[in-house]
Amino acid sequence: MKAHETVMNWVTEELKSGRLGIGDHLPSERALAETLGVSRSSLREALRVLEALGSISSATGSGPRSGTIITAVPEQALSLSLTLQLATSQVGHHDVFEARLLLEGWAARHSLPERGDWDSAEKLLTIMDDPELPLEEFLNLDAQFHAVLSRAASNPLISTLMDALRTSVADHTVARAQTLPDWRATATRLQAEHRDILTALREHRAEEAAELLHRHITGYYEETQG
């Protein structure tokens, strides 16, 4: 196992146990190296990797913000990794499309009305109804809306993947949406589809919601494919 994997596994276990939380300091370099049984040079390399991923931040000097601090929840680090893959063309528009069908379809089929944060979803849609809302803000709220829906399945891994995926493709999505001839017409259609999906989930029509999501995601993909 590589040093950064050893450190990440340790941090993960500490977070899961509640012994560490976001904003907490890691032990000193010497203490952590001894605890994990790695050399201090390997530990420094591992910490640089984790800092590049956005999982921790390091600062010299004194005071509450000095030392090594846990700064990111898991989806933030995962989002950065996905963003880098998009930037290097390792992940294309079709790959994102297929991943969304898989994740959101599964989440819809396994959702339960009592698990859903439907009020938050409604509030997002209300804001998105504003015809003066910039395209970029609409798509950011759209990302949040889909992530909120996925949490009704009560699978933390699925919601983490959804949060990371939707955040990482924001710029990618905006660039494609800006080429549409009539964005306002597209936004109006998306909103109508959003509300149909939300209603189906609230009324425990999970299979119908999954089908509506499939048509919704496929329709947007085909419209922005050019």
N, C-alpha and C positions, 0 to 999 in steps of 0.2 A: 504494500500500500504506500502511495506517495505521501510525503510529509503533509502537504496541504489537505489531503483526504483524511489523514489522521487527526489533524487539527479541526477540520470541519465536523467530523464525526463526534469529537469531544464536545464541541460547541453545541451541536444539535442535541446531544444527550443532556447537556446542562440546561438548555432551553426547555426541553420536554419535561425535565424534572422540576423546573421552576427555580433552580438554583441560580440561573442567569436569566436576564431579560434584556430587551432592547434598551440601549443606553447604559448598560452596565459595563464595567471595565473587565478586561481579561486579566489574569494573574500576570506577574512580572515575567519577562522573557526567560529568566533563569528558572523560576518556579515552574512555568509551563513546560519548558524543555524537559525538566526532570520528571514531571508528572507523566508526560507522554512518551518518555524514553527516546527522544530524538535529539540530535545535536542542535546547538544554538544557531549554527549557520543554516541548517535545514529548516529550523523553525522560522527564521527570518524570511527565507524564500517562501515558505507556506503562507506567512502573514502578508507578504506582498501580493501573492495570488488572490487571497481573500479580500484584500483591500481593492484590488483591481476589479473584482466581482461586485464590489459595493457592499460586502457583508460586514466589513469592519472599517474603522478609520483609526489612523495613528497620528499622534501629535506629540512633539517634544516639549520640554519645559515643565512648568508646574501649574497647578490649578485643576479644576474639575474636568476640563476637556482634554487634559494631557493623558498620555498613555494610549492604550489600545482599547477601543470602545466598539461594542456591537451596535451597528447602525441600521441594519436592514432586516426586514422580514424575508422569509424564503422566496416569495414571488418576485421581490425586487432583484435579487441576484439572478434568478431564473430569467426574468425579463431582460436583463442586460445581456445574458448569454444568447437569448433568442434574437435580440436586436443586432448583435454582432454577426450572427449567422445571416440575417437578412441583408446586412450591409455588404457582406462578402458574397452574396448571391447563392449561398448554400441552401437557403430556404426561399422558395418562390411563392407567388400569389396562389397558385394551385395547391401548394403544400399547406398553406394557411387555411384555405377553403376546406380541404379534406379534414384537417385537424378540428376545425370548428364543427363540421357536421358530426364527427365522431363524439367530441366532448359534449356539445350542447344537446345533441340528440339523446345521448345516454342520460344526461342530467335531467332532461324533461321526462323521460320514461320512468325515472326513479324518484321523481319529486313527490312531495306530499304537501297539501295546502297548509297544514299547521306549521310547516317548517319555513314557509316563504315569508320574506320581508316585503310584502306587497305594498305597504304604504311607501316605502323608500322607492320602489319601482315606479309607483304612480307619480311621486314627486319629480322624479327624473323626467318622465314623459311630459309632465306639465311644463317644465322648463324648456324642453325640446320643442314644444308647440310654438314657441316664439318665432314668428317669421323673420325677425331681425337677428336671430342668433347666428353668429358666424359658423361656417361649415366646420372649422376645426373644433369649436366648442361642442357642436352637435355630435360629432363623431366621438369625442371624448366621453360625453354623457351616454352615448349609445354603448360604448365599451362598458361603462359602469352598469348600465341597465342589464346587459347580458350576463355580466358577472354576478349581479344580485340574483337573477333568475336561477343561475347554476347552483347557488347555495341552498336552494330548496331540496336538493337531493341529499343534503347532509353528508357529503363526502368531502372532507377537507382537502384531499389531494386534487380532486376534480376542480374545486373552486380556486385552489392555488394555481393550477395550470391555466385555468380560464383567465384569472387576473393577469398572469404573466404573459400569456399569449396576446390578449387584447391590448395590453399596454405596449408591448413590443412592436406591434404592427400599426400603431397609430399614424406615424408619418407615412408609412407605406399606403395606408388606406386613404389618407387625405390627398396624397398625390394623385391617386386614381380618381377620387371623387371630383377633383378640380377639373377633370377633363370632360365631365358630363355636360350635355348641352343645357339642361334645366335642372339644376340642383334642387330648387325649391319643390318641384314636382316629385322628384325622387324622395326628398325628405318627408313630404306629405304621405306618400305611399308607405314608406318605412314606418311611420308613426301609426298608420292604420293597422299594419301587420303586427307591430309591437303590441298594440292593445288587444288584438285578437289572441295573440300568444299568451299574454298576461291573463286574460279572462279564462282561457282554457286551463291554465295551470291553477288558478284560484278555485276553479270548479272541479278540480280533480279529473279533468279529461286529459290525462297524461299522454296517451297515444296520439290524440288529436293535436296536442301542443307540439309534440315531436314532429309530426308531419308539417304543421304550420312553420316551425323553425326550419325544417329542411327546405321548404319552398322559399322562405324568407332569405336564408343564406345563399341558396342557389341563385335566386333572382338577382340579388345584389352582385354576386360574383360574375354572372353573365353580363350584367349591365356595365360593369367596370372592367371588363376583360380586355377591351380594345386597346 
